[in-house]
Amino acid sequence: MIPYPSSRSSGIDWLGDIPEHWEINKLKHLTKVKLSNVDKKSKENEPVVQLCNYVDIYYNERITGDIVFMVATARPDQVQELSLESGDVIITKDSETPDDIAVPAYVPATLPGVVCGYHLALIRPSQGKVIGNYIFRSFMANGLKDQFEFSANGITRFGISKFTIENALFLVPPLPEQITIVNYLDRKTAQIDATIKLKERQIELLREKRIVLISQAVTKGLNPDADMRDSGIGWLGEIPAHWKLKRIKHLAEVNRAALSEETDPNYEFFYIDIGNVSLGEISNKIRKIRFENAPSRARRILQAGDVLVSTVRTYLKAIAHFSMNGDEFIASTGFAVISPKLINDRYFAYFMMCEKVIDRISALSVGVSYPAVNSSDVANIPVWYPPVLDEQIEIAMYIDKKTIEIDNIIATTQKIINLLYEFRASLISAAVTGKVDVREEVGE
């Protein structure tokens, strides 16, 4: 890619030089902005509609009929003003953090009966000035999107006003050039997205391999020639003949300690919620909060060696070994916190990640959209294990070694994915801010 042959100063520090024939304009002179006031409640005597919600926009760059929209109702005037038409752009106008606001999605075709929902802004391009797909890409561009982060207001939740959206500055090339830029970006991002999808599939397969490795080691042991016997448990099958079977509650404490309701309001701790835990991993992005500001579910006291097992949304498989030192870690009551006493904690953690145990927890869960299991039911799950501590440690060390190898490959692959996302973002930014001239590249 090469720069434009002639450029001029934009007069705006953060924009720098722009192509000489491009214009700068406020969004309100290019589009019509409408903030949605359609909530999720259904009311009698209102037309039934399909509601395009916040998550539909946040997780999809294209809003199409393939999405399963929520059913709700809206007033006739809302249906008229906020129904989705071809070329519309929708952005999120609220967020938990200011750097994650004004996330855009594009509507490539009219969707009859689908209405823009609450917490969103509908942006409809003016004919002859801009095309929707170009505005959509512009909302993704570094610099242009920063306008919304800097203008977001709030403390625990942030939002941008209609004034902020309408007065944001956008670069405007001639219409034919907008189409050229859009076609170029559609083609290039599709290529990048295909590569990202392949890399993400590689990570999925590696994680599946990780589970199989763990399951094999904690079900059969490390000796392939060991005598086996029937466990007497239908869903388990055979285990090494010399292994023991006991229930979790006979080998560990479950939910050993909790914060009192009388805890000092100023007491600070690191809070681990369901979203901080995945299978075998605890996020390093754990926030520190005061008791007075903590959610009511922040109660379970953690100590090194504990094993966290999610008892809500069990399909997430949020199970991990807790190895951090200190007495300032608190987990959500959405976890069963298991403290091994008569079994090695590392072996037990891997046992809880075994495919058969995960499936058993799922089988004990009640509910469809929000499956949950009682901690007492988890405590009754049988544990199969070598009676000699040294063998437990040997198995845990073997799994440590093998999973580290897999995790290193996953980490490397994830770095590549992150770089691809960064390249994708820089490509979009460069094209819609006039830093590169793509007019000769569309025909590649």
N, C-alpha and C positions, 0 to 999 in steps of 0.2 A: 504494500500500500504506500502511496505517496501523498504528500500534502497538496492542498489546492494551489494552483499556479499564482493566485493573487489573494491577499488577505488584507484585513484592516483591523484596527483596534476596536474592540467592542465597547470600550469605555467602562467596562465592569471588570474589576480585578479578578474575580473568580472565573470569569469566562475567558479572559485573555483575547487573543486574536481570533477572528472568525472569517470565513470566506467573504470576499468583498461583496458578492451579490446576495448574501443572506440577510434577513431581517431579524430583529429582536422584538418580541411582542409579549404583552401580558396575555395569560390564558383566557381571560374574559373577552378579549377581542378576537379570539380564535375559536372559542367553543361556548356552549351554554352549560353552566355548572348547576347541578341540582343535588341538594343534600336529601337523602332519604329519611322519611319519618315513619316507614312501614315496619311495625314490630312483628314479633312471631305469634302474637295472640290472634285467635280467630273470633270474629264477632258475628252475631246474627245479622241477617239482612245486608251483609257485604259480599261482593263477588269473591268466589274462591279463586285463588291464584297460586302459582308456584313462586316461592321466594328464593331469590339468589342472596345467600347470606355471606357474612364475613369470611367464614372458612372456605366457601366456594371460590372467593376471590384470592384469598391468601395462598391457597394451594394449587391454583390453576392459572396458567398464563392465558389460556383461551377458555371462554365461557361458551359451551356448546350444549346441544340437546342430549349429549351423552351423560351429562351430570344429573344425578338424582337430586332434584330440588325439594326443599321442604314445602309442604302444603299449608297455606294460611289463608287469610282474607285481607282485602284492602278496599279502601273507599274508591268509588268510581273515578274521582279526580286523581287519586294516587296511581291508579291503573293507567290512566291517560298520560300522566307526567313521567312515570317511572318504569314503564314497560321497556324491555330491552330491544333495541333496534340495531341493525347491521351498522358497524362502524363505531358503536359506543365504546367508551373506555370507562371502567369502574375502578375506583381506588378505595383503599381502606383509609378512613379518616381518624381512627382511634387505634391506640396500641399501648402495650405495657411499657414500652421503651421508646424514646423519641427517634432512635435510629432505625426503627422498624415500622415506619409509618408511610402512608401514601404508596402502598404496594399496589401495582396496577394489574388489571386483566383486560383483555380485548374481546369484544363480541363480534365475531366474523360474520354472523348471519342473524337476522331477526328471529327472536324466540317468542312466539305468541303465547300470552298467558304467563310469562315469566316477568316478575317485578323486582326491581332493585330493593334490597332490604336495609334495615337499620345499621348504623355505624359505617355506612358507605356513601360515597359521592358518585353520582352518575355524570359523566362528562360527554357531551354530544358535540362533535366537531361541526363547525359552520361550513356549509358547502362552498367550494371554491377557495378556501383558505388553507385548510389542513385536512389530512386524512387520519382516521382514528388510529390505524396501526403505527403511524409515525409518532403521534402523541403518546401512545402506549410505550413505544421504545424510549421516548424522551424521558418518561417518568422513571426509567431504569438507569438513567445516565448519572454518573458521578458529577457533582456540581449542581446540575439541575435538581436532582432529588434532595440534595442537601438543604435546599431552601425550606423544605417541609420539616426536616429535623430541627433546624434552628428556630422555626416558628412554633413548634409544638409546645403546648402548655399543659401543665399538670404536675402531680406529685407521685401518686401511685399508679395513675393511668394518664396517658397523654392524648391530646387531640389537636386537630387543626381546624380552623374556621373556614367558612366559605370565602371570607375576605382573603385569607392566606392563599387558598387554592386559586381564586380568580386572579390574584395579582402576582402570581408566580411568573417569572420570565422564562420564555421558551424561544429557541432558535427556529427560524422559519425559512427553509430553502424553498425555491419554486416548487409547485405541485409535482411536475414530472420528476424532479430530483428527489422529492419525498418518496415517491413510488420506487425509484431506483434504490434508495437507501434501504427501504423496507424489504424489497426483494433480496437484496444482498444479505441483510441481517437474518431474514427468515432462512435462507439457504445455509449460511454459516452457523447459525445457532442450532439448526437441525443436525448438522454434522457433529458439532460439539456435544449436543444432547445425546446423540446415538453412542458416542464414545463413553460419556458419563454413565449411560445406562448399562453398557457392557462392564464397566469397572464396578458399578454397584452390584451387578449380578455376581461378579467374582467374589466380592465381599460376602454376599449371601451364601455362596457355596462354601467359602472358608469357614463361616460361622456354623454352617451345618456340619462341616467336617469336625469342627471343634467339639460340638455336642456329641457326635458319634464317638469321638476319641474318649471323651469323659465318660460317656455311658458304658463303653466297653470296659474301661479300666475299673470302674466302681461296681460293675455287675459281674465280671468274670475274673478280675484280678490280672496280674502280670504274667502268671505262669500258664501258658497255653495247654500244658499237659496235666493241670490240676484235676483231681477227681471232682465231679459235680454231683449235686443232689437236688431233688425237687424242693423248692422253697416252701411249698404248700400254699403259695399265694398265686392265684390264677393269672393275674396281670404281670407277675414278676417272672415266673418260670424257674429255671435252674440257677443255682449259685454254687460257688466252690464249697465242697463238702465240709471244710473245717470252719466256715464263716458262721457267725451268729446272727440272729434276728431278734431285734428288740424295737419297741416303739420309740419315737422321738422323745416322748415325755419321760421315758425311763433313762435317757442318755443325756438330756439337756433340760435347761429351764426355758420356758417360753414366756416372753414378755415379763422379764424379771423385775424391771423397775420403771417407774413412770414419774414425770414431774407432777408435783402437787398443784392443785388449783390455787394454793396460797403462795406459790412461788413469787419471789421478789419481781415486781414488774420490770425492773431494770436489768434483770439477769440476761446476759447475752450468750447466745449459743449458735452453732452451725446447724442449720436445719436441712435434713435430707427427706425429700418428698419422693413420690413415685416417679416423677419425671426425671429425677437425678440418678435413677438406677436402671440398668439394663442387664441382660444375662451376663453375669460375671464381672460387671463393671460398675463403679460408682463415679459419677461425673466429678471433675475437679472444679466445676463452677457451682460450688455450694455457697449460698449466701448466709451471712451472719445477721441475726435479728434479735431484737429484745422480746422478752416474754410478753410484754403488754401489746406488742404488735404482731405476735405470732398467731397463726390460725389455731383453732381449738384442737385440731388433730396433731399438733406438734407436742407430743407427750412422751414417746418411748425413749428412755435413756440407753445410750449405746456405750459399749466398751470394746476394746480390741479383742478380736476373736469371735465376735458375734456374727451371726449369719442373718441377713435381711431377706425375708420372703414376702413378696406382695400378696396380700389377701383380698385386694380389690383390683379390678381390671386384670385378672390373672392371665389373660391372653398376652399381656405385655412381657411376661416372663421376667419380671423385675426381681432377680435373685442374685445376691452378691455377698462375698465375704468382706466384713468390715475389719480393716487392719490399722486404722488410724489411732494414734495415741492421744490421750487427753480426755477430760471429762466434760467437754463442751460440745458434744455431738448429740443431737436429738432427732429421732426419726418419727415419721408420721404414724398414726395409729392404723394407717392403711397397710402397714407391715406387721407380720409376726416377727418379733426379734428373738432369735433362738440362740441361747448361750450354751454351747457344748461343754459337758462336764466329764463324761466318761468315754469320750471319743475325741480323736484329734480334730481340731477345728477346721483345718485345711481339707482333710479328707471329707469331713461332714459337709463342708461348703460345696465340694464337687459332687457329693452324693445328691444334694438338693438340686444340682443342675443336670442330673441324669435325666434323660428323655423319659424314662418310665415314671420318675417322680413328678416331673413337670406335667405329664399326661394325667397322673393321678390327681394332682391338685386341680387341674382343669375339670376332671370328672366330678370332683367334690364341690365345684363351684355352682352357685345358683344365680340365675339371671342370664339375660341374653345380651343386652346392650351394655350392662355394667355388672359382669359376673363377679361374684365375691364368695369367699370361703371363710368359715369360722377358724380362728386360731386353734381352737380345741380340736377341730377336725385335722388340721395340719399336725398337731401334736400326736395324733393317733396313727399317723403314717408309719409303717414298719421300716426300720433301717437294717440293711444287711451290711456287714462289715467284718474285716479280719479281727479276731480277738486279741492279736498281738499288736501293740502300739507301733512297733517298728515296721510292720507290714503296712499299716495305715499310712505312716509317714513316707514309706518307700513309694506307695501308689500316688500320694499327693505330690511328691517331688517329681515323679515321672510325668504326671499331668502338667505340673508347672513348666517343666522343660519343653514339652511338646506344644503346649498352648502358647508359650512365649514365642516359639517359632512361627506359629500361625498368626498370632497377634502382631508380630513385626511385619509380616506380609500384608496384613489388613491395614496397619498404620501407613505403610508405604503406599498402598493403593489409595487410601483415603487422602493422602497428601496430593497424589496425582489428580484426584477428583477435585480437591480444593483449588488446585492450580488451574484446572480447566474452567471452574466457575469464575475464578478471577480473570482469566483470559476472556471468557465470554462477556463479563461485565465491562472490561476495558474495551473490547471490540465494539460493543453497543455505544459506550460513552464516546469513543473516538468518532464513530460514524455520525451520531446525531448532534455532536458539538462542532462538527466541521474540522476536526483535527486531521482527518484523512479523506482523500478523495476516492470514493469507491465507484465512480461513474464508469470507469473502464473495466471494472472487475466483475460486473454482473453477468457478462457473457462468458465467463470462464468455463 
